[in-house]
Amino acid sequence: MKSFIVFFIVLFSTVVQAETMYVDDIVKITVRTGPGIAHKILAMIKSGERVEVLKPEEPEKDWSLVRITNGKEGWVLSRFLKSKEPDGLVLDRLKKKHNALKNQAVSTIEENKVYKKENKRLNSELKTNKEISKKIKSSYETLKKESAEFLELKSNYEKTSSKLIEQTKKATKLEEELTSLLLHQNIKWFLSGAGVLLLGFVIGFSTKRQRRRSSLL
């Protein structure tokens, strides 16, 4: 029971004391199974790699127990660890950020050129559409005016046509009446002429008979 409590205290103190540190500006360092170069090498870690310090360096030894990114635990020389990011790593990150911003700026400039070109094209289309709209409006007003004149002409034409039809009917009726009147008059003249001829014939025949009787006496 006592050993379990001691183990728990050691484990708890180890977790509490855990600290994130970075490998200093060197090429690579070894991670060993124990605090000394005689121990077996577990892994190699490079500059700027993040490690978790589980147990700080011992006073008599310059080694610290760390956990590396793949989860393995081992010992590294404490003088190669620092609490802040190495300048090289910071500089490298800043360079990457600068390059990213530079690329973004170039991309933004290119996009801006495209937008300007598109805006110019849209302004040109807008100007053209305004001119077309103006012409359409003018054509509409002209058509509206001509339509009003056309409707007026149509109305006058219909009125004139109606009057012409009425006058044509009246003329036809008058012509029929005149034809009938002339026909009656011709018949009357014909009958009158025939009566005169018949009367002349009767008178002539009567006169001729009287002459014959006179000659016989």
PAMARMI-753223 format. One record per atom (N, C-alpha, C, O, CB): x, y, z; residue in three letters. Coordinates in steps of 0.001 Angstrom, whole numbers, plus 500000, padded with zeros to 6 digits. Glycine has a CB too. Example, Ala and Ser with C-alpha at 12.3 -4.5 7.8 and 13.67 -1.06 7.14 Angstrom:
2
513190494310507800Ala
512300495500507800Ala
513200496700507800Ala
514236496681508465Ala
511308495527509046Ala
512850497750507080Ser
513670498940507140Ser
512900500030507870Ser
513409501138508039Ser
514084499402505725Ser
! end
This chain:
217
500840498790500000Met
500000500000500000Met
500862501242500000Met
500594502201499276Met
499057500016501216Met
501936501218500846Lys
502837502371500945Lys
503558502582499615Lys
503734503715499166Lys
503864502172502094Lys
503971501479498991Ser
504677501594497704Ser
503758502159496634Ser
504197502921495772Ser
505222500226497258Ser
502494501790496686Phe
501524502308495713Phe
501362503806495866Phe
501290504528494872Phe
500166501614495876Phe
501303504289497118Ile
501179505728497371Ile
502403506470496868Ile
502294507535496261Ile
500977506001498867Ile
503598505881497133Val
504844506509496657Val
504850506598495138Val
505221507624494569Val
506080505716497145Val
504429505500494478Phe
504364505479493005Phe
503395506531492490Phe
503685507215491509Phe
503942504087492498Phe
502247506666493144Phe
501239507651492743Phe
501780509066492875Phe
501551509918492017Phe
499968507494493585Phe
502531509311494010Ile
503096510646494225Ile
504144510956493165Ile
504184512059492620Ile
503714510757495633Ile
504995509968492878Val
506034510173491850Val
505402510433490501Val
505823511328489768Val
506971508952491762Val
504365509631490168Leu
503677509794488892Leu
503010511146488812Leu
503084511814487780Leu
502649508693488690Leu
502358511562489887Phe
501666512852489905Phe
502654513998489767Phe
502412514953489029Phe
500855513011491193Phe
503783513895490492Ser
504794514947490423Ser
505405515008489040Ser
505763516086488565Ser
505882514722491469Ser
505529513868488392Thr
506087513823487032Thr
505162514528486054Thr
505621515273485189Thr
506320512365486583Thr
503832514291486189Val
502842514909485311Val
502795516399485547Val
502706517173484594Val
501457514295485529Val
502854516818486799Val
502781518237487127Val
503984518977486588Val
503875520106486109Val
502677518435488630Val
505154518316486673Gln
506387518985486275Gln
506641518923484779Gln
507630519479484303Gln
507548518383487002Gln
505759518250484014Ala
505963518137482567Ala
505988519515481938Ala
505147520359482246Ala
504863517275481921Ala
506961519746481049Glu
507134521059480441Glu
507503520877478971Glu
508292520000478622Glu
508223521885481191Glu
506931521703478131Thr
507243521640476709Thr
508494522447476422Thr
508582523619476786Thr
506064522153475864Thr
509459521822475771Met
510700522499475397Met
511035522129473962Met
510369521283473365Met
511871522120476360Met
512074522764473399Tyr
512452522567472010Tyr
513921522198471907Tyr
514737522593472739Tyr
512159523820471190Tyr
514239521445470889Val
515635521101470628Val
516327522326470067Val
515796522983469171Val
515755519892469648Val
517489522637470575Asp
518216523859470211Asp
518707523792468761Asp
518533522789468070Asp
519409524079471166Asp
519328524897468325Asp
519773525027466940Asp
521002524163466659Asp
522112524680466528Asp
520080526488466622Asp
520807522887466571Ile
521852521963466126Ile
521218521078465073Ile
520035521218464762Ile
522449521112467323Ile
521995520177464532Val
521454519334463470Val
520553518253464049Val
519354518254463769Val
522585518700462656Val
521080517339464838Lys
520313516249465439Lys
520929515885466788Lys
522124516087467002Lys
520275515008464497Lys
520105515345467707Ile
520601514822468986Ile
520010513441469208Ile
519015513063468589Ile
520240515777470171Ile
520628512711470087Thr
520177511338470354Thr
519239511301471550Thr
519353512090472487Thr
521380510410470600Thr
518314510362471486Val
517430510060472612Val
517815508670473084Val
517717507703472327Val
515891510145472213Val
518252508566474333Arg
518792507301474837Arg
517902506710475929Arg
517043507381476500Arg
520210507506475374Arg
518144505440476190Thr
517347504730477198Thr
517695505153478612Thr
516936504875479540Thr
517541503237477059Thr
518809505809478794Gly
519225506250480124Gly
520042507519480048Gly
520419507949478958Gly
520021505163480823Gly
520326508136481208Pro
521065509395481241Pro
522569509211481094Pro
523322509328482061Pro
520776510117482521Pro
522989508923479870Gly
524408508768479608Gly
524642508219478222Gly
523780507547477655Gly
525046507866480642Gly
525812508506477675Ile
526077508091476292Ile
526290506584476189Ile
526351506031475091Ile
527303508827475742Ile
526401505933477326Ala
526575504489477289Ala
525266503763477028Ala
525254502594476643Ala
527179504006478585Ala
524181504460477240His
522877503825477038His
522513503768475551His
523048504502474719His
521789504582477819His
521591502873475264Lys
521180502621473886Lys
520398503816473312Lys
519628504482474004Lys
520326501341473816Lys
520633504046472036Ile
519920505142471338Ile
518532504668470911Ile
518387503673470202Ile
520731505634470089Ile
517533505396471355Leu
516144505073470968Leu
515731505770469671Leu
515051505173468835Leu
515177505470472092Leu
516138507028469500Ala
515727507803468331Ala
516655508986468148Ala
517451509320469026Ala
514269508278468468Ala
516535509615466984Met
517261510840466688Met
516224511940466448Met
515285511761465672Met
518216510662465443Met
516405513076467121Ile
515486514195466918Ile
516276515388466398Ile
517439515589466746Ile
514735514558468237Ile
515610516173465554Lys
516302517279464880Lys
515983518618465528Lys
515127518724466407Lys
515924517320463402Lys
516687519616465074Ser
516519520975465601Ser
515085521459465418Ser
514466521249464376Ser
517493521944464911Ser
514578522109466457Gly
513237522680466406Gly
512130521713466732Gly
510965522107466799Gly
512993523239465077Gly
512474520419466944Glu
511436519437467266Glu
510974519628468700Glu
511783519873469595Glu
511953517994467052Glu
509690519516468911Arg
509113519726470235Arg
509173518437471052Arg
508870517357470544Arg
507657520220470118Arg
509570518559472329Val
509603517416473250Val
508933517826474558Val
508865519007474898Val
511075516929473504Val
508444516830475275Glu
507822517071476568Glu
508759516568477667Glu
509044515373477752Glu
506430516376476658Glu
509226517478478496Val
510172517122479562Val
509393516514480722Val
508572517178481354Val
510994518372480038Val
509665515244480987Leu
508980514533482062Leu
509739514639483386Leu
509137514629484460Leu
508795513069481684Leu
511055514738483295Lys
511866514825484508Lys
513064515737484213Lys
513898515410483368Lys
512338513395484986Lys
513148516868484901Pro
514258517794484631Pro
515592517134484879Pro
515680516047485451Pro
514137519047485491Pro
516648517830484425Glu
517999517290484569Glu
518364517113486051Glu
517954517887486916Glu
519020518214483874Glu
519126516097486294Glu
519601515844487652Glu
520823516713487916Glu
521599516981486999Glu
519938514335487859Glu
521004517160489162Pro
522130518059489486Pro
523473517480489109Pro
524347518184488603Pro
522131518382490958Pro
523636516177489359Glu
524940515573489089Glu
525085515135487642Glu
526181514783487207Glu
525161514391490000Glu
524015515152486910Lys
524050514713485516Lys
523350515756484639Lys
522425516428485097Lys
523377513312485355Lys
523775515892483412Asp
523198516881482488Asp
522188516254481529Asp
522155516557480337Asp
524307517560481690Asp
521363515366482096Trp
520390514675481242Trp
518969514949481725Trp
518741515152482918Trp
520664513153481222Trp
517997514953480778Ser
516578515149481105Ser
515766514048480434Ser
516044513641479306Ser
516078516564480649Ser
514736513569481174Leu
513829512570480624Leu
512737513285479828Leu
512064514176480347Leu
513210511686481755Leu
512567512889478565Val
511600513572477689Val
510725512551476968Val
511060511372476864Val
512332514472476657Val
509594513047476476Arg
508721512257475592Arg
508706512964474238Arg
508380514149474159Arg
507245512107476188Arg
509059512242473174Ile
509113512847471836Ile
507761512701471136Ile
506827512118471687Ile
510235512194470983Ile
507668513235469921Thr
506371513333469236Thr
505744511980468907Thr
504522511882468800Thr
506534514119467966Thr
506559510935468745Asn
505987509611468435Asn
505561508862469686Asn
505099507725469591Asn
506992508771467662Asn
505711509496470900Gly
505260508898472144Gly
506341508172472916Gly
506120507768474058Gly
504162507965471865Gly
507500508000472316Lys
508576507312473026Lys
509176508224474093Lys
509162509448473968Lys
509668506850472040Lys
509710507589475162Glu
510345508342476240Glu
511811507962476315Glu
512167506790476193Glu
509641508083477596Glu
512668508973476519Gly
514097508708476611Gly
514832509894477209Gly
514231510887477622Gly
514668508376475237Gly
516153509758477243Trp
516976510796477876Trp
517778511538476809Trp
518328510950475878Trp
517927510178478941Trp
517817512873476994Val
518596513727476087Val
519453514666476927Val
519149514922478093Val
517661514538475117Val
520520515175476330Leu
521362516147477025Leu
520597517452477222Leu
520057518018476271Leu
522671516400476240Leu
520557517915478454Ser
519745519091478800Ser
520239520365478129Ser
519454521280477878Ser
519733519288480301Ser
521535520430477837Arg
522062521669477276Arg
521571521921475846Arg
521692523020475305Arg
523577521638477298Arg
521013520860475260Phe
520483521023473909Phe
519008521407473910Phe
518405521529472843Phe
520677519747473119Phe
518415521599475086Leu
516998521959475188Leu
516871523413475628Leu
517688523926476394Leu
516256521021476182Leu
515818524066475118Lys
515527525442475515Lys
514022525632475557Lys
513277524989474817Lys
516185526462474543Lys
513591526518476426Ser
512146526699476629Ser
511485527462475484Ser
510281527334475264Ser
511894527431477934Ser
512257528239474772Lys
511701528997473653Lys
512057528318472332Lys
513017527554472238Lys
512219530453473668Lys
511242528628471310Glu
511524528076469990Glu
512867528598469494Glu
513183529769469702Glu
510396528432468990Glu
513643527773468859Pro
514919528224468295Pro
514697529329467267Pro
513684529375466569Pro
515671527046467651Pro
515691530220467206Asp
515574531338466265Asp
515433530853464824Asp
514707531435464019Asp
516789532257466384Asp
516145529774464528Gly
516063529239463164Gly
514661528777462825Gly
514169528997461718Gly
517037528087462988Gly
514006528117463817Leu
512640527636463607Leu
511666528799463458Leu
510783528784462600Leu
512206526733464767Leu
511847529825464325Val
510994531009464241Val
511182531708462895Val
510227532121462239Val
511302531982465398Val
512471531822462509Leu
512777532478461240Leu
512198531696460064Leu
511664532272459116Leu
514291532636461074Leu
512316530396460146Asp
511783529551459070Asp
510270529693458965Asp
509709529782457873Asp
512158528077459304Asp
509612529713460151Arg
508160529890460153Arg
507761531261459614Arg
506778531396458885Arg
507608529706461563Arg
508551532284459991Leu
508271533632459494Leu
508485533718457986Leu
507739534392457275Leu
509157534659460208Leu
509528533014457508Lys
509769532992456060Lys
508610532340455321Lys
508159532824454283Lys
511074532250455744Lys
508136531227455883Lys
507000530536455264Lys
505761531421455264Lys
505024531487454280Lys
506706529219455997Lys
505547532105456398Lys
504406533014456494Lys
504550534167455510Lys
503589534588454866Lys
504268533555457924Lys
505805534674455411His
506067535765454475His
505815535313453036His
505186536021452249His
507514536272454630His
506317534123452710Asn
506100533596451354Asn
504624533369451069Asn
504132533631449972Asn
506867532287451163Asn
503923532868452104Ala
502482532651451931Ala
501758533981451694Ala
500890534089450828Ala
501889531935453170Ala
502144535001452496Leu
501535536323452317Leu
501912536921450961Leu
501102537575450304Leu
501968537271453452Leu
503171536677450558Lys
503625537176449264Lys
502828536529448130Lys
502371537206447209Lys
505131536907449080Lys
502670535203448218Asn
501880534491447206Asn
500434534956447215Asn
499803535110446170Asn
501943532977447439Asn
499922535177448430Gln
498556535667448550Gln
498417537054447936Gln
497415537368447294Gln
498127535695450015Gln
499462537895448149Ala
499440539241447576Ala
499469539179446053Ala
498744539907445375Ala
500627540070448096Ala
500328538289445522Val
500408538117444066Val
499071537629443524Val
498577538116442507Val
501537537124443688Val
498492536647444233Ser
497187536123443822Ser
496122537209443880Ser
495263537312443004Ser
496780534939444709Ser
496203538029444954Thr
495222539124445089Thr
495378540142443973Thr
494391540655443446Thr
495373539821446451Thr
496644540434443612Ile
496891541383442518Ile
496337540834441201Ile
495712541558440426Ile
498408541676442381Ile
496577539540440963Glu
496059538931439737Glu
494532538935439728Glu
493905539230438710Glu
496585537494439588Glu
493943538604440881Glu
492482538628440979Glu
491950540041440763Glu
490909540246440140Glu
492023538091442346Glu
492707541025441304Asn
492306542413441134Asn
492332542809439665Asn
491459543538439193Asn
493214543332441945Asn
493357542317438933Lys
493430542585437502Lys
492240541983436774Lys
491638542601435895Lys
494731542040436922Lys
491919540747437171Val
490770540068436547Val
489481540835436841Val
488644541022435958Val
490652538601437058Val
489330541281438104Tyr
488134542019438490Tyr
488044543347437748Tyr
486965543763437325Tyr
488122542257439997Tyr
489213544019437592Lys
489221545282436858Lys
488815545067435405Lys
488040545837434838Lys
490608545935436929Lys
489354544004434817Lys
489010543680433434Lys
487531543358433306Lys
486860543811432379Lys
489850542504432933Lys
487027542561434262Glu
485606542198434253Glu
484737543427434476Glu
483688543580433850Glu
485311541139435329Glu
485190544316435389Asn
484451545537435663Asn
484405546432434425Asn
483382547048434128Asn
485081546288436841Asn
485531546493433709Lys
485585547280432479Lys
484623546717431446Lys
483915547456430762Lys
487013547311431915Lys
484612545387431347Arg
483707544745430389Arg
482244544997430764Arg
481406545269429904Arg
483985543229430323Arg
481956544901432060Leu
480588545131432520Leu
480157546575432297Leu
479008546838431944Leu
480460544774433997Leu
481096547523432507Asn
480783548933432258Asn
480514549170430783Asn
479622549937430417Asn
481927549836432736Asn
481304548497429927Ser
481089548620428483Ser
479729548059428090Ser
479000548657427300Ser
482203547898427708Ser
479395546876428667Glu
478085546279428388Glu
476957547166428910Glu
475912547303428273Glu
477989544879429016Glu
477186547767430081Leu
476177548648430653Leu
475942549849429753Leu
474801550254429531Leu
476594549108432050Leu
477028550417429233Lys
476911551561428330Lys
476154551167427069Lys
475282551898426598Lys
478302552112427967Lys
476503549994426528Thr
475818549497425327Thr
474338549254425606Thr
473478549611424801Thr
476480548198424825Thr
474052548644426753Asn
472657548366427120Asn
471866549652427319Asn
470682549716426989Asn
472598547519428393Asn
472532550690427868Lys
471859551980428022Lys
471503552579426675Lys
470412553118426491Lys
472737552949428804Lys
472445552480425721Glu
472183552998424377Glu
471052552216423711Glu
470172552795423074Glu
473461552931423512Glu
471089550893423869Ile
470015550059423298Ile
468677550409423939Ile
467658550521423257Ile
470324548550423497Ile
468695550583425276Ser
467476550941425998Ser
466929552287425518Ser
465718552467425385Ser
467747550988427511Ser
467845553232425258Lys
467442554544424774Lys
466791554434423397Lys
465768555065423133Lys
468649555489424720Lys
467396553623422520Lys
466832553418421181Lys
465467552728421261Lys
464528553087420549Lys
467798552582420314Lys
465382551735422140Ile
464112551020422297Ile
463022551965422798Ile
461880551921422338Ile
464275549831423270Ile
463398552820423748Lys
462446553788424277Lys
461985554751423190Lys
460800555070423088Lys
463064554562425440Lys
462952555216422367Ser
462616556113421269Ser
461709555412420261Ser
460734555989419780Ser
463891556618420579Ser
462045554156419948Ser
461224553376419013Ser
459830553154419576Ser
458833553191418855Ser
461888552023418705Ser
459786552922420890Tyr
458487552728421535Tyr
457626553980421438Tyr
456437553904421130Tyr
458675552338422999Tyr
458239555142421703Glu
457493556400421621Glu
457016556636420195Glu
455882557060419973Glu
458360557585422097Glu
457901556355419217Thr
457519556518417806Thr
456384555569417457Thr
455409555959416816Thr
458729556268416874Thr
456520554324417883Leu
455477553331417607Leu
454174553718418286Leu
453094553559417718Leu
455920551936418073Leu
454285554223419497Lys
453094554649420228Lys
452378555770419484Lys
451155555768419348Lys
453466555107421646Lys
453187556745418995Lys
452618557856418250Lys
452013557375416937Lys
450903557760416570Lys
453681558921417986Lys
452777556509416224Glu
452271555971414961Glu
451049555093415185Glu
450135555065414360Glu
453361555173414247Glu
451035554380416299Ser
449875553538416610Ser
448641554395416836Ser
447545554057416390Ser
450149552666417849Ser
448834555517417540Ala
447702556433417760Ala
447205556984416434Ala
446000557051416192Ala
448106557594418701Ala
448159557388415557Glu
447772557877414236Glu
447113556777413417Glu
446150557022412690Glu
448989558426413493Glu
447645555550413543Phe
447060554434412813Phe
445629554158413270Phe
444735553923412457Phe
447917553185412989Phe
445433554193414594Leu
444080553956415122Leu
443125555044414660Leu
441962554781414357Leu
444097553892416662Leu
443641556285414609Glu
442806557376414133Glu
442476557194412651Glu
441333557379412235Glu
443501558723414366Glu
443490556829411860Leu
443257556574410437Leu
442298555397410244Leu
441433555421409368Leu
444590556296409717Leu
442468554377411070Lys
441579553223410976Lys
440145553620411282Lys
439213553200410596Lys
442033552116411928Lys
439976554442412328Ser
438636554905412687Ser
438028555727411557Ser
436864555547411200Ser
438681555732413979Ser
438842556644410992Asn
438350557454409868Asn
438029556582408663Asn
437041556810407963Asn
439384558522409479Asn
438872555580408427Tyr
438633554674407299Tyr
437329553909407486Tyr
436532553766406559Tyr
439802553691407139Tyr
437133553419408715Glu
435899552673408985Glu
434673553571408832Glu
433648553156408290Glu
435935552068410401Glu
434794554817409319Lys
433668555752409152Lys
433418556040407680Lys
432273556023407228Lys
433938557069409905Lys
434485556303406928Thr
434367556581405495Thr
433804555378404762Thr
432947555514403889Thr
435728556970404904Thr
434297554185405127Ser
433799552961404484Ser
432316552778404766Ser
431549552380403889Ser
434587551727404972Ser
431919553076406013Ser
430503552945406371Ser
429645553920405562Ser
428585553567405045Ser
430306553191407882Ser
430140555161405469Lys
429399556153404666Lys
429361555741403198Lys
428337555901402534Lys
430041557556404805Lys
430469555215402690Leu
430527554789401292Leu
429549553660401032Leu
428885553618399996Leu
431944554352400919Leu
429470552734402000Ile
428525551622401844Ile
427087552144401807Ile
426270551714400992Ile
428694550597402994Ile
426798553101402728Glu
425449553681402752Glu
425147554421401453Glu
424067554288400877Glu
425294554635403948Glu
426135555209401005Gln
425937555938399754Gln
425793554994398568Gln
425011555239397650Gln
427095556893399514Gln
426578553889398606Thr
426471552888397532Thr
425089552256397518Thr
424499552040396460Thr
427546551797397695Thr
424577551959398724Lys
423223551391398815Lys
422186552380398279Lys
421276552019397532Lys
422889551011400280Lys
422361553652398693Lys
421428554673398211Lys
421511554827396700Lys
420487554934396025Lys
421709556015398887Lys
422738554838396164Ala
422923554975394712Ala
422314553791393984Ala
421692553944392932Ala
424417555100394361Ala
422502552598394560Thr
421929551395393936Thr
420404551467393938Thr
419741551123392959Thr
422403550116394674Thr
419877551921395060Lys
418427552043395165Lys
417895553076394180Lys
416889552850393507Lys
418024552419396592Lys
418587554219394105Leu
418171555255393152Leu
418279554761391716Leu
417438555061390868Leu
419018556519393334Leu
419340553993391467Glu
419505553461390111Glu
418387552482389782Glu
417863552463388669Glu
420874552773389960Glu
418034551667390776Glu
416928550721390548Glu
415625551472390307Glu
414846551126389418Glu
416771549760391750Glu
415399552521391128Glu
414179553317390948Glu
414166554013389594Glu
413138554075388919Glu
414047554354392068Glu
415348554546389203Leu
415430555218387904Leu
415195554242386764Leu
414515554550385786Leu
416789555895387736Leu
415777553050386914Thr
415583552021385874Thr
414111551637385765Thr
413561551495384673Thr
416436550764386182Thr
413483551472386950Ser
412052551129386951Ser
411230552244386340Ser
410295551999385578Ser
411562550841388377Ser
411594553498386688Leu
410860554646386148Leu
411013554746384629Leu
410048554991383905Leu
411343555941386807Leu
412255554550384168Leu
412500554600382716Leu
411761553469382011Leu
411241553637380908Leu
414014554514382413Leu
411725552303382677Leu
411023551180382077Leu
409528551494381942Leu
408912551250380904Leu
411234549905382917Leu
408972552040383019His
407547552414382962His
407292553478381912His
406299553443381185His
407069552916384326His
408215554420381855Gln
408044555504380888Gln
408149554972379451Gln
407396555377378565Gln
409099556609381129Gln
409090554068379251Asn
409230553479377913Asn
407997552681377528Asn
407517552715376394Asn
410466552582377849Asn
407507551957378536Ile
406278551186378263Ile
405121552129377925Ile
404320551888377022Ile
405903550296379485Ile
405082553208378697Lys
404016554190378459Lys
404128554793377067Lys
403149554925376333Lys
404063555302379517Lys
405406555166376724Trp
405592555710375376Trp
405305554668374302Trp
404753554978373246Trp
407011556241375213Trp
405683553451374585Phe
405415552391373617Phe
403919552191373414Phe
403423552075372293Phe
406058551085374069Phe
403213552155374562Leu
401775551970374478Leu
401097553160373784Leu
400155553011373006Leu
401192551771375876Leu
401631554351374110Ser
401051555544373474Ser
401284555510371961Ser
400387555822371178Ser
401661556836374081Ser
402481555132371571Gly
402809555046370135Gly
401985553972369459Gly
401497554145368343Gly
404307554758369932Gly
401839552848370167Ala
401038551762369568Ala
399573552189369424Ala
398907551844368448Ala
401135550469370431Ala
399080552952370421Gly
397683553423370360Gly
397491554398369206Gly
396484554380368498Gly
397276554096371689Gly
398509555255369049Val
398424556230367945Val
398439555505366602Val
397669555834365699Val
399596557253368016Val
399319554522366480Leu
399382553762365228Leu
398074553021364973Leu
397559552985363856Leu
400553552769365261Leu
397557552430366050Leu
396297551688365904Leu
395147552626365531Leu
394295552309364700Leu
395962550935367208Leu
395160553804366186Leu
394101554776365855Leu
394223555252364412Leu
393225555409363709Leu
394160555984366810Leu
395471555482363981Gly
395698555912362591Gly
395270554845361615Gly
394685555120360568Gly
397167556257362362Gly
395592553573362004Phe
395198552483361141Phe
393671552392361024Phe
393127552192359938Phe
395771551173361662Phe
392994552543362174Val
391520552480362177Val
390932553620361344Val
390025553430360534Val
390973552545363630Val
391487554812361580Ile
390993555976360821Ile
391237555795359326Ile
390376556113358506Ile
391675557273361312Ile
392386555295358988Gly
392720555079357572Gly
391816554051356960Gly
391300554218355855Gly
394170554646357413Gly
391630552956357721Phe
390766551906357203Phe
389338552407357025Phe
388672552076356044Phe
390788550697358130Phe
388866553221357998Ser
387501553763357923Ser
387385554712356738Ser
386384554697356022Ser
387121554495359239Ser
388387555523356535Thr
388375556487355426Thr
388391555758354094Thr
387735556181353141Thr
389578557449355520Thr
389115554699354027Lys
389208553938352787Lys
387873553305352440Lys
387505553248351267Lys
390287552863352898Lys
387164552844353405Arg
385861552221353178Arg
384852553255352709Arg
384018553002351840Arg
385359551530354455Arg
384962554447353328Gln
384048555514352915Gln
384306555906351466Gln
383379556215350718Gln
384195556742353834Gln
385545555891351093Arg
385863556254349717Arg
385304555198348745Arg
384796555525347673Arg
387398556403349537Arg
385410553965349141Arg
384861552918348269Arg
383341553039348099Arg
382793552874347009Arg
385206551541348830Arg
382713553324349189Arg
381244553501349093Arg
380874554681348214Arg
379909554597347454Arg
380635553695350485Arg
381588555740348296Ser
381320556930347480Ser
381495556613346002Ser
380733557103345169Ser
382249558091347887Ser
382472555815345677Ser
382741555486344296Ser
381665554541343730Ser
381352554551342539Ser
384128554856344171Ser
381143553764344602Leu
380074552849344169Leu
378783553616343925Leu
377991553182343088Leu
379841551742345221Leu
378533554686344577Leu
377344555475344377Leu
377491556253343079Leu
376589557001342701Leu
377095556420345574Leu
! end
